[in-house]
Amino acid sequence: MSIMKNGSYQTVGSTSLDTSVGLVCHYEFENGSSQFVFMDVESGNRASLNHWLCFSTENFVQALAFCNGLILLSGFSEDQLCYHVFNPLTKHNFTIPQARIQDNISRVGLAFDGCQFEIVLIEAGSSPSNGLKLHVFSSDTGKWRSQNPSNITAPSLPEYELEEPGTGTPPLYSNGSIHWEIGGQLVVYQVQRSHCELYELPNNSKDWSWEPTLTFRSRLCESGGRIYYCYTDFDGFHIWKLLNEHEHESFLYYWDYKTFPWRLVHSVEPEVFMSKLQNFCDNFYDWEPFKIAPIAFSERAQIIYLQLPGSVVSYNLDTGTLASICTYSYPGMNFNCCSFFSSTSHNALSDTNGEMELNIPIAEIEKLAL
């Protein structure tokens, strides 16, 4: 097996300004094909479609993670689950050899430092007694290795979270670590040290029985080098900042840093947001947290990006103003058939400034048979 040279993994160019974000739309069709549409958004209202990076696949694939210009995809080959690391800039695809374990894989993550990448699988069960096991593939060695973190207790997972590793909150790679939401906890895997930490999430509940009736969407975001946890529930949408230990010491908490290292930075009530939304568009929406999903957050611009049925909008937390980023359509407006992810900002060969309609399919997008 050959490993791609470092040059094949070159990172899609990024910007140092925190007022720009990169968004990727993954559109899934009934025949199993998919399309990936890349957009650059500046200051929360100017969207540019990046034709150079857009592509489509003829076979069913699922987007699992985005990291510094690379995409981790899963698909099936000869009825077996397999993983692909794809570079949309070079159109280079790398198929990962099968791991020995595929059962009870609850989370998947991707880390890329500009030279080498690692894929990390989290194997967890429905009971803490099952332990937490990591399976790591390194492009440097071309092999899988396994490890059992001894410093943390595995979170308990409801059965529905064990069914599909690509469901739930997408993973985030930042500051040399992969971050996952799992069982109401934040799992942080430090790649260089091969070390895990576990923190309680702000919306954690000890009783998972309420979860199916109080569905909410959540997203781990990076902005200005800091980690934010954004989610919607019946009380609105909320943004929490992950503190470092020095910041945490300045707050008079009744819990320690390891238990709860978060600070609430924004919370918008449903009535406030819906009043803005009704004035913004002709469509009438009820507040349904499972149909309003955070995608990205810009700390410097104080803008959160939200996916609504049929559109993506930016919401300015300082001024309360809304702007439309793009619209999309699908029979029956199935919310889950069109997924949006934050990604490295691309800023190359972009056009179509302003609001755009994602007229899927885009005929000129290159097709790839992964």
Secondary structure, DSSP 4 states (H G I P E B T S, - for coil): -PPPPGGGGPPPP--S-TTEEEEEEEEE-TTS-EEEEEEEEETTTEEEEETTT-EEESS-EEEEEEETTEEEEEEEETTEEEEEEEETTTTEEEEEPPPS--TTEEEEEEEE-SS-EEEEEEE--SSGGG--EEEEEETTTTEEEEE--SSSPPPP--GGGGS-TT-SSPPEEETTEEEEEETTEEEEEETTTTEEEEEE-TT--S-GGGGGGS---EEEEEETTEEEEEEEETTEEEEEEEPPHHHHHTS--SS-TTT--EEEEEEE-HHHHHHHHHHH-SS-----GGG-EEEEEETTTTEEEEEETTEEEEEETTT--EEEEEE---GGG-GGGEEEEEE----SSEE--S-EE--SS-TTSEEE--
